[in-house]
């Protein structure tokens, strides 16, 4: 070492494990994980999802087992998604309003079994319920109608809150829905039901395996570019977040995750609110494929990517690796 500061060695604090531990700026814990789970009809049913190796759809009784497992691992919240039977899907997605639909039954069963030991986050959007696979109601040309859809989303949100959902998570990207859903929740006395808005959700190529899991891939006509965001945009994401916060969102989400950490960072710095990110199905599948191809150690890839979300400013991450990661973190 020469130059003006001969004794400055950044490697000094890295030289031993205890010192690396002491200087670590970011911590990843099971408390930072939200576990997305897919629900299917039946009892004792596990259906592996082909494009998501290691991920299954579970019937309600087995979802309760997953919930208990999450509690024991220290995971604070589950995100539920239904694989609605084909014959219950319709043009207007009315099954979303059924108080006995899969989501409501799963929510009630988890809350009955686990109470306040775990939060249940429910997705608000119509794609698992529509025969055309879009997130909302469509006109004759297939265009997703904003205000008509919001009316249905309000009903869907109340239905989920009545079943015991703790966090309502609108993933539909319609304009103005957060404020109207908040108003409706207040009017019905659901003062402590939170809203985590999928505020900056991009029209991404990384959602494919999810659409397999909820059975909407084969049904989807066209794409979602008239409501989900253009991956080229950042300023628009900040406007989306500002709007949802002003309408009463308790926390906001950026989605997908790893390719959009710049958005997470800008949202965190600008708004200083709880920011979550969704490491989506395609990202999960990429890590699994990389590990299977021998391109890296699976466990190390999982923990490094999840830590990156924390470093970028996330309070937590929705990830299909949640249980596995929690197990690794718990040692
Ligand atoms: C639906 C929804 C999607 C995801 C979460 N909620 C798919 C989509 O917008 O088409 C994707 C999650 C994932 O890929 O893991 N509104």
Boltz pocket constraint, residues with backbone or C-beta under 6 A from the ligand:
constraints:
  - pocket:
      binder: B
      contacts: [[A, 123], [A, 124], [A, 125], [A, 126], [A, 127], [A, 135], [A, 171], [A, 172], [A, 206], [A, 207], [A, 208], [A, 209], [A, 210], [A, 211], [A, 224], [A, 279], [A, 280], [A, 281], [A, 282]]
      max_distance: 6.0
